[in-house]
Amino acid sequence: MTFKTILIANRGEIALRIIRTARRLGFRTVAVYSDADRDAPHCLAADLAVHIGASQPAASYLNVAALLAAAAASGADAVHPGYGFLAENADFAVACGAAGLRFIGPSPDAMAAMGNKAGAKRLMLAAGVPCVPGYEGADQSAQRMLDEAALIGYPVMIKAAAGGGGRGMRLVAGAADFPAAQQSARSEAMHAFSSAELILERAIAEPRHIEIQVFADDHGNVVHLGERDCSVQRRHQKVIEESPSPAVTPQLRARMGEVSIAAARAIAYRGAGTLEFLLDSDGEFYFMEMNTRLQVEHAVTEAVVGVDLVEWQLRAALGEALPLNQEQVDQRLAAGGHAIEVRLCGEDPAQDFLPQSGGIALWRAPAGVRGDHALASGLEVSPFYDSMLAKLVAHGRDRAEALRRLAHALDECVLLGVKTNRRFLARCLAHPAFIAGEATTAFIGSCFPATLRTQSAPDATAVQVGAVLLAWQRSQFGQGGYADELRGWSSSGNYRQLCRFALDGVAAELHIAAAGTRSWDLWHGDQRISASVATPGNTLGACVLALGDHTLQIDYAFAGAVCYYAVNGEEHALIDTTYAPPEREANGNASGRIAAPMNGRVAALPVAAGEHVRAGQVVIVIEAMKMEHSMVAPRDGVVLAVFTEVGAQVAPGSVVIDIGDIHQPREEGNGS
């Protein structure tokens, strides 16, 4: 089958990734976009872009009818699904075929066979593939699941049968926690995959998460391209991946590769696929699932093997044979060095990796490594989609070189305006356990518990840099019409001006006086510090700041009332409060007003106005960036008012529920 125009049924960095390869090979490309992505980079990169619906995924990127209509309108004769959304949806693949479109991926039968975790495990057990002991039966009643969990033995894992990515997954320590965890997992699974089916698995203590990349064509050829170690995870979602794994020997690689090839042959597979395994401390591995698509972390395999897997996908869809056999792949693996990837995500590690959205004030990609992203300064990070913003991939002759290059790239990476995990990733790479290649799936929980992820108060340097940036901005935009040396001048000499601001939510103040062109004197406590600013070349959003005896490289951006800047590897957000009226002091009592911490959709409201609640009780569930986030009552009391409803979008900072004393008057609001 031939095709000339490819519609990419996806968005963001993977859409750009596919467009680059497709255009290099001479194919015409069509992008699709939702309301939220109207000005997104992937739309600008394609030959044509077609609007497919509202921002919510169900109305756009999961809307099969809209995607098929876009293909017809654009003259596309093939569809590449990328990953996520409909990439592993067998019905979508069938619909593409019925519409005369070549689906660039495996057959619908293969997708259906492996797309459900329960069915896939039954198939693999029949094929002799080692699987994690568990339950994948049709009886999904709450009591049956509870009984099966007891037979498996705690701790157990609850998993969504129809999907992955950590959604619908819960680790349960004991029977008392099982009912609530099961209900929560079902709800998240239904919202993410339109299926509430669950499976249970024995929780293997501190395993490695190892996956094998396979590729097959229509001529009976199947190869594996080595393994990827994806053990470093938070919320059961990967954040660091590498190839090869520090824990996999050549002998183990061969065994896992043989099993994976056999599994692919068992379902007559075609295209790129990945088999995921848990590797225990004794070297035994257990099948978890097969992803019938390209993986987010495919770039590390490409770096080590020296191939373009998207090109392979396109050629396989055209009916061509694989360009390499297993012996040739093995030779490349042996000489391919090492690659490590980190996922830069819009999230706050200090708040249990809470997703973050908003405007990007400044983006600057690091040089010297592969960076897959769809970012630009001024772009809006939407709350409707996944929190991953970019992937940085470093390749070296060995693991030490790859690690060194990636750590340097993270130091050079600049993203201001949206909180990210950049600093957290750098800390992970620098941890002795990771450097030694000893990280398991317990790495973040054991090495970076919540107490070590808290955000420390800004240090003196950060405060002083913020004051200088504010003074510099005022001199540029607030007091035009006369020379810099006259700013702040009075007949009795340059006077000290009060500079008060909120830095990362912490109040700070000092005094500052102009001392000449781009130079100031600061009084911070008992210290007097001289400061000056210089701009190096034409680098946007960068300056060199001399502060006393130190010279600092500063990245900065002003966005509305906020000044964002990075100093000594830490990002900060500053709001000038010099002329703001002082806030009244709180009375010390716990507030009962619950505000949304992020943009999101209300997924559940288990309480109503007038109900009595206990401190710690879940009162609202907000879905953001494909994950559900439960918010709890901060105090005992009664729900005075509910200011939202299920299905509504809420903005960060908006009050959604008010809880007060039992005899406190109720406010007007939905549900009151």
C-alpha positions in Angstrom: 0.0 0.0 0.0 1.3 3.5 -0.8 0.5 6.8 0.7 1.7 10.4 0.3 -0.1 12.5 2.9 0.1 11.6 6.6 -2.4 13.0 9.2 -0.8 13.1 12.6 -3.6 12.4 15.1 -1.8 13.9 18.0 -0.2 17.1 19.3 2.9 18.6 20.9 6.4 17.2 20.7 5.4 13.8 19.3 3.5 15.5 16.4 6.6 17.6 15.7 8.8 14.5 15.9 6.7 12.6 13.3 6.5 15.7 11.1 10.3 16.0 10.9 10.9 12.4 9.8 7.9 12.4 7.4 9.0 15.5 5.6 12.6 14.3 5.4 11.2 11.2 3.6 9.1 13.4 1.2 5.7 12.9 2.7 3.1 15.7 3.1 2.0 16.2 6.7 -1.3 17.3 8.2 -1.6 18.5 11.8 -4.8 18.6 13.8 -5.5 21.0 16.7 -8.0 21.8 19.4 -9.0 25.2 20.6 -6.2 25.2 23.1 -3.6 24.4 20.4 -4.7 26.9 17.8 -1.2 28.5 17.7 0.8 25.5 18.8 4.2 24.8 17.1 3.1 21.5 15.6 0.4 23.4 13.6 3.0 25.7 12.2 5.4 22.9 11.3 3.0 20.8 9.2 2.0 21.5 5.6 -1.6 21.9 6.6 -3.4 22.2 10.0 -7.1 21.3 10.6 -9.2 22.3 13.6 -10.9 19.3 15.1 -12.8 20.6 18.2 -12.8 22.0 21.7 -9.9 21.8 24.1 -11.2 18.8 26.0 -9.6 15.6 24.6 -12.9 13.9 24.2 -14.0 16.7 21.9 -10.8 16.8 19.8 -7.9 14.4 20.0 -10.2 11.5 21.1 -12.9 12.4 18.6 -12.7 9.7 15.9 -15.3 11.3 13.7 -13.5 14.7 13.7 -10.2 13.1 12.9 -11.6 11.1 10.0 -13.3 14.3 8.7 -10.0 16.1 9.0 -8.3 13.4 7.0 -10.9 13.5 4.3 -10.8 17.3 4.1 -7.0 17.4 3.9 -6.6 14.7 1.3 -4.6 12.5 3.8 -4.3 8.8 2.9 -2.5 7.7 6.1 -2.7 8.3 9.8 0.0 8.2 12.4 -1.4 8.2 16.0 1.8 9.0 17.9 1.5 7.9 21.5 -1.3 8.5 24.0 -4.9 9.5 22.9 -6.0 6.9 20.3 -2.6 5.3 19.6 -3.6 2.0 21.0 -7.3 2.1 20.2 -8.2 -0.9 17.9 -11.6 0.7 17.0 -9.8 3.8 15.7 -7.5 1.6 13.6 -10.5 -0.2 12.2 -12.2 3.1 11.4 -9.1 4.3 9.6 -9.1 1.2 7.5 -12.8 1.5 6.7 -12.2 5.1 5.6 -9.4 4.0 3.2 -6.6 5.3 5.4 -3.4 3.4 6.2 -3.0 3.2 9.9 0.7 3.5 10.7 0.9 0.9 13.5 0.0 -2.7 14.2 -3.1 -4.4 13.0 -6.4 -3.9 15.0 -6.3 -7.5 16.0 -2.9 -7.2 17.5 -3.8 -4.0 19.3 -7.0 -5.6 20.7 -5.1 -8.7 21.9 -2.6 -6.6 23.8 -4.6 -3.4 24.5 -6.3 -4.9 27.6 -4.0 -5.9 30.4 -6.3 -8.7 31.5 -6.5 -10.3 28.1 -2.8 -9.7 27.4 -1.8 -11.5 30.6 -4.0 -14.5 29.7 -2.5 -14.6 26.2 1.1 -14.4 27.5 0.5 -17.0 30.2 -0.8 -19.3 27.5 2.4 -18.6 25.5 4.6 -19.4 28.5 5.7 -15.9 29.2 6.4 -15.3 32.9 3.8 -13.0 34.4 3.3 -11.3 37.8 0.8 -13.4 39.8 -2.5 -11.7 40.1 -6.2 -11.6 39.1 -7.5 -10.6 35.7 -10.9 -12.2 35.8 -14.3 -11.0 34.4 -15.9 -10.8 37.8 -15.3 -7.2 38.7 -17.5 -7.0 41.8 -16.0 -5.2 44.7 -16.3 -8.3 46.9 -14.6 -10.5 44.4 -11.7 -8.1 43.9 -11.3 -7.8 47.7 -11.3 -11.6 48.0 -8.7 -12.0 45.2 -6.5 -9.4 46.8 -6.5 -11.4 50.0 -5.5 -14.6 48.0 -2.7 -12.7 46.2 -1.4 -11.3 49.5 -0.7 -7.7 50.3 0.7 -5.4 49.2 -1.1 -5.6 45.8 -1.3 -3.3 42.8 -4.6 -2.3 41.3 -4.3 -1.4 37.6 -6.6 -0.2 34.9 -7.0 -3.0 32.4 -7.5 -0.7 29.4 -4.6 1.7 29.8 -1.3 2.7 31.4 0.8 5.7 32.1 0.1 5.4 35.9 -3.5 6.3 35.5 -5.9 4.0 37.3 -3.1 2.5 39.3 -3.0 2.2 43.1 -0.6 0.4 45.5 -2.6 -1.0 48.4 -0.8 -1.9 51.7 -3.7 -3.7 53.4 -7.3 -4.8 53.2 -8.6 -1.8 55.1 -7.3 0.5 52.3 -8.6 -1.6 49.4 -12.2 -0.5 49.0 -11.3 3.3 48.7 -8.3 2.5 46.4 -10.5 0.3 44.2 -13.2 3.0 43.9 -10.6 5.7 43.1 -8.8 3.6 40.5 -12.1 2.7 38.8 -13.1 6.4 38.6 -9.7 7.4 37.1 -9.7 4.5 34.7 -13.1 5.4 33.4 -12.2 9.0 32.9 -8.9 8.2 31.2 -9.8 5.1 29.1 -13.6 4.9 29.1 -13.3 1.5 30.9 -13.5 0.8 34.6 -12.1 -2.7 34.3 -9.3 -3.5 36.7 -6.7 -6.2 37.3 -4.8 -7.1 40.4 -1.1 -8.0 40.7 1.2 -8.9 43.5 3.4 -5.9 44.4 7.0 -6.9 43.8 9.3 -5.2 46.3 11.6 -2.6 44.7 11.8 -4.1 41.2 13.5 -2.6 38.2 11.1 -1.5 35.4 12.7 -2.9 32.2 11.1 -2.8 28.7 12.2 -4.4 25.5 11.7 -2.5 22.2 10.6 -4.8 19.4 9.9 -4.2 15.7 8.3 -6.4 13.1 7.4 -6.2 9.4 4.9 -7.9 7.2 7.5 -10.3 5.9 7.9 -12.4 9.1 10.9 -10.5 10.4 11.0 -9.5 14.1 13.9 -8.0 16.0 14.4 -6.6 19.4 16.5 -3.4 19.8 17.6 -3.9 23.4 16.2 -2.8 26.7 15.4 0.5 28.4 15.5 0.9 32.2 12.5 3.0 33.2 12.7 2.5 37.0 12.8 6.1 38.1 9.1 7.0 38.4 6.7 9.1 40.4 3.0 8.3 40.6 3.9 5.2 38.6 4.9 7.4 35.7 8.4 7.4 34.2 10.6 10.5 34.5 14.1 9.1 33.7 14.9 6.4 31.1 18.1 4.9 29.9 19.6 2.3 27.5 21.2 -0.1 28.2 20.1 -0.9 31.7 22.8 -1.0 34.4 21.2 -4.1 35.7 20.9 -6.2 32.5 23.7 -8.5 31.5 24.2 -9.6 27.8 22.8 -13.0 28.8 19.7 -11.5 30.5 19.2 -9.2 27.5 19.2 -12.2 25.1 16.6 -14.1 27.3 14.3 -11.1 27.6 14.7 -10.4 23.9 13.8 -13.9 22.9 10.7 -13.8 25.0 9.7 -10.5 23.6 10.2 -11.6 20.0 8.1 -14.8 20.7 5.3 -12.6 22.2 5.3 -10.4 19.0 5.2 -13.4 16.8 2.3 -14.9 18.8 0.0 -12.0 17.7 1.4 -11.5 14.2 2.7 -8.1 15.2 3.7 -5.4 12.8 5.6 -2.1 13.5 7.0 -0.7 16.8 6.0 -2.2 20.1 7.3 -2.5 23.6 7.1 -5.3 26.2 7.3 -4.1 29.8 8.7 -6.3 32.5 9.4 -6.1 36.2 12.9 -7.4 37.1 13.3 -8.5 40.7 16.5 -8.6 42.8 17.1 -12.3 41.9 17.2 -11.5 38.2 13.8 -13.0 37.4 11.6 -11.0 35.1 7.8 -10.8 34.8 5.6 -9.6 32.0 3.4 -6.6 32.8 2.0 -5.4 29.5 2.7 -4.7 25.8 2.4 -1.2 24.4 1.4 -1.4 20.8 2.8 1.9 19.7 5.9 4.1 19.8 7.0 4.9 23.3 7.8 8.3 24.8 11.3 7.0 25.5 12.0 5.7 22.1 14.7 8.3 21.6 17.2 6.5 23.9 17.0 3.4 21.7 17.4 5.5 18.6 20.6 7.0 20.1 22.2 3.7 21.0 21.2 1.7 17.9 21.6 4.6 15.5 18.2 4.3 13.8 15.0 6.4 13.3 12.1 4.4 14.6 9.5 6.7 13.0 11.2 6.1 9.7 11.0 2.4 10.4 7.3 2.8 11.1 6.6 4.6 7.9 8.6 2.0 5.8 6.9 -0.9 7.5 3.5 0.7 6.8 4.5 0.9 3.1 5.2 -2.9 3.2 9.0 -2.7 3.2 11.2 -5.2 5.1 13.2 -4.4 8.2 16.6 -2.8 7.2 18.5 -4.7 10.0 18.5 -8.3 11.2 19.0 -9.3 14.8 22.7 -9.9 14.4 23.2 -6.5 13.0 21.1 -4.9 15.8 23.2 -6.8 18.4 26.4 -5.5 16.9 25.1 -1.9 17.1 23.9 -2.4 20.7 27.4 -3.6 21.7 29.1 -0.6 20.2 26.3 2.0 20.7 27.4 3.5 24.0 24.8 4.8 26.4 21.8 7.2 26.3 19.8 8.7 29.2 16.5 10.7 28.9 14.7 12.9 31.3 11.1 14.1 31.0 10.8 17.8 31.8 7.3 18.2 33.2 5.1 21.0 34.3 4.7 19.9 37.9 5.7 20.9 41.5 7.7 18.2 43.2 7.2 20.1 46.5 3.4 19.5 46.2 3.5 15.8 45.5 4.2 16.6 41.8 1.0 18.6 41.4 0.6 19.5 37.6 1.2 23.1 36.7 -0.1 25.1 33.8 0.1 28.7 32.6 2.1 30.9 30.4 5.8 30.2 29.5 7.6 33.5 30.1 10.9 32.3 28.8 12.1 29.0 27.1 15.6 28.3 26.0 16.6 24.7 25.1 20.0 23.5 26.0 22.6 22.8 23.4 24.6 19.6 22.8 21.7 17.1 23.5 18.6 16.0 21.7 15.6 18.0 22.8 12.1 16.9 21.7 9.6 19.6 22.6 6.9 21.9 21.3 7.7 24.9 23.5 8.2 28.6 22.8 8.4 31.7 24.9 4.9 33.1 25.3 3.2 29.7 24.7 0.4 28.7 27.1 0.7 25.3 28.8 -2.8 23.9 28.8 -4.4 22.0 31.8 -6.2 19.7 29.3 -3.2 17.5 28.4 -0.3 15.6 29.8 2.2 17.4 32.0 5.2 16.4 30.0 6.7 19.5 28.3 10.0 18.3 26.8 12.4 15.4 26.6 16.1 15.9 26.9 18.3 13.0 25.7 22.1 12.7 26.1 24.2 10.1 24.4 27.8 9.2 25.3 30.4 6.6 24.8 29.6 5.2 28.2 27.1 5.8 31.0 29.3 8.3 32.8 29.7 10.5 29.8 25.9 10.4 29.0 25.2 11.3 32.6 27.6 14.2 32.6 26.3 15.6 29.4 22.7 15.3 30.6 23.4 17.0 34.0 25.0 19.9 32.1 22.1 20.2 29.8 19.6 20.4 32.7 21.8 23.2 34.2 21.6 25.1 30.8 17.8 24.5 30.3 15.7 27.6 30.9 11.9 27.4 31.4 10.4 30.3 33.4 6.8 31.0 34.1 5.6 27.5 34.8 6.9 25.4 37.7 8.7 22.3 36.4 10.7 19.4 37.8 13.9 20.5 36.2 15.8 21.0 39.5 14.4 17.8 40.9 15.6 15.9 37.8 19.1 17.3 38.3 19.1 16.2 41.9 18.0 12.7 40.8 20.9 12.5 38.4 23.4 13.6 41.0 22.2 11.1 43.7 24.8 8.4 44.5 22.3 5.6 44.0 21.5 6.7 40.5 25.1 7.4 39.7 25.9 3.9 40.8 23.1 2.5 38.6 21.2 1.1 41.6 17.9 2.9 41.1 14.7 0.8 41.4 11.1 1.8 41.2 11.5 2.7 44.9 14.2 5.3 44.1 12.1 8.5 44.4 10.1 7.3 47.4 13.2 6.2 49.4 15.7 8.8 48.2 13.4 11.8 47.8 10.5 11.5 50.2 8.1 14.4 50.5 10.1 15.9 53.4 13.1 16.3 51.1 11.1 17.8 48.2 9.8 20.8 50.1 10.8 24.2 48.7 13.2 26.1 51.0 12.8 29.8 51.6 14.7 32.0 49.1 18.2 32.7 50.3 19.8 36.2 50.6 21.3 36.0 47.1 17.9 35.3 45.5 16.4 38.2 47.5 19.1 40.6 46.4 19.0 39.6 42.8 15.2 40.1 42.8 15.6 43.6 44.1 18.1 44.5 41.4 15.9 43.1 38.6 13.0 45.2 39.9 15.2 48.3 40.1 16.4 47.6 36.6 12.9 47.2 35.3 11.8 50.5 36.9 14.7 52.3 35.4 13.9 51.0 32.0 10.1 51.4 32.0 9.0 53.4 35.0 11.0 56.6 35.0 11.8 57.6 31.5 12.9 61.0 30.3 16.2 61.6 32.2 19.6 60.1 32.7 20.2 57.0 34.8 22.5 58.7 37.2 19.6 61.1 38.2 17.2 58.3 39.2 16.5 58.4 42.9 18.5 61.7 43.2 17.6 64.3 45.8 19.4 67.5 47.0 20.8 65.6 49.9 22.1 62.8 47.8 20.6 59.6 46.2 18.0 58.4 48.6 17.2 54.9 49.7 14.0 53.6 48.3 12.0 50.8 50.0 11.8 47.7 47.9 9.2 45.2 49.1 8.1 42.1 47.3 6.8 38.5 47.6 9.4 36.0 46.5 8.0 32.5 46.0 5.2 33.6 48.3 7.6 34.7 51.1 7.6 38.4 52.0 11.0 40.2 51.6 12.1 43.8 51.8 15.3 45.9 51.6 16.4 49.4 50.6 18.0 50.3 47.3 19.5 53.5 45.8 20.7 54.2 42.3 24.4 54.6 42.0 24.8 55.3 38.3 24.0 53.7 35.0 22.8 50.1 35.7 24.3 50.2 39.2 22.8 50.3 42.6 23.5 50.1 46.3 21.5 47.7 48.4 20.9 47.6 52.1 19.8 44.1 53.2 19.7 43.8 56.9 23.1 45.1 58.2 24.7 44.6 54.8 25.4 47.2 52.2 26.0 45.6 48.8 26.9 47.2 45.4 25.3 45.8 42.3 25.4 46.3 38.6 23.8 44.7 35.5 25.3 44.0 32.1 23.6 42.2 29.1 25.8 39.6 27.3 25.3 39.9 23.5 21.9 39.3 22.1 20.8 36.4 24.4 17.1 37.0 25.1 16.3 37.1 28.8 19.9 36.8 30.1 22.1 39.2 32.0 25.3 39.2 34.1 24.8 40.6 37.5 27.6 41.7 39.7 26.6 41.5 43.3 29.3 42.5 45.8 32.3 40.3 45.0 30.3 37.8 43.0 29.3 37.7 39.3 26.1 35.7 38.5 24.6 34.6 35.3 20.8 35.4 35.5 18.0 34.3 33.3 14.9 36.4 33.7 11.5 37.3 32.2 8.9 39.8 33.2 5.3 38.6 32.6 2.6 41.0 33.7 3.1 41.7 37.4 5.5 38.8 37.9 9.3 38.7 37.5 10.6 35.2 36.9 14.3 34.5 37.2 16.8 31.7 37.8 19.9 32.1 39.9 22.3 29.4 41.1 20.1 26.7 39.5 16.9 27.7 41.2 13.8 29.3 39.6 12.0 32.1 41.5 8.8 34.1 41.0 8.6 37.7 42.3 5.7 40.1 42.7 6.4 43.7 43.6 4.4 44.7 46.7 6.2 48.0 47.5 3.0 50.0 46.9 0.5 47.4 47.8 -1.6 47.9 51.0 -0.5 45.7 53.9 -2.5 42.5 54.4 -4.4 41.9 57.6 -2.8 39.3 59.8 -4.5 35.9 59.9 -6.1 34.9 63.2 -4.2 31.6 63.3 -7.3 29.5 62.8 -7.3 26.9 60.0 -9.2 28.3 57.0 -12.1 26.3 55.7 -12.0 27.8 52.2 -10.7 25.3 49.8 -9.2 26.8 46.6 -8.3 24.9 43.4 -4.5 24.5 43.3 -4.4 24.2 39.5 -6.5 24.5 36.3 -8.7 21.4 36.0 -12.1 19.7 35.6 -14.1 18.8 38.6 -14.3 15.0 38.4 -16.2 14.3 41.7 -18.0 16.2 44.5 -18.6 13.6 47.2 -20.1 16.2 49.6 -22.9 18.8 49.4 -23.7 21.9 51.3 -25.0 21.2 54.8 -23.0 17.9 55.2 -20.7 17.4 58.2 -17.1 16.6 57.3 -14.0 15.4 59.1 -10.5 16.8 58.7 -8.8 14.7 56.0 -12.0 13.6 54.3 -12.0 13.9 50.5 -14.4 16.7 49.5 -13.6 17.3 45.8 -11.6 15.5 43.1 -10.1 17.6 40.3 -8.8 16.1 37.1 -5.8 17.9 35.5 -3.3 16.7 32.9 -4.9 13.2 32.8 -4.6 12.6 36.6 -7.1 12.9 39.4 -6.2 14.9 42.5 -8.2 14.5 45.7 -8.5 17.5 48.0 -9.4 17.0 51.6 -11.2 19.0 54.3 -8.6 21.0 56.4 -10.8 20.9 59.5 -13.8 19.3 61.1 -17.0 21.2 60.3 -19.9 21.6 58.0 -19.9 22.4 54.3 -21.3 26.0 54.1 -21.2 26.3 50.3 -20.1 24.5 47.1 -19.1 27.0 44.4 -18.7 24.5 41.5 -20.2 21.3 40.0 -19.0 18.1 38.5 -17.7 18.7 35.0 -16.9 22.3 35.5 -13.5 23.9 34.8 -11.9 25.6 37.8 -9.1 28.1 37.7 -6.1 28.1 40.2 -6.9 30.0 43.3 -10.7 29.9 42.8 -12.6 28.9 46.0 -14.5 25.7 45.3 -15.8 24.7 48.8 -16.2 26.6 52.1 -16.2 24.7 55.3 -17.1 26.4 58.6 -18.3 25.9 62.1 -21.5 24.0 62.5 -23.6 27.1 63.4 -21.9 29.4 60.9 -24.3 31.0 58.4 -24.2 29.4 54.9 -23.2 31.3 51.8 -25.0 31.1 48.5 -23.4 28.7 46.1 -24.1 25.6 43.9 -25.5 23.0 46.1 -26.3 25.3 49.0 
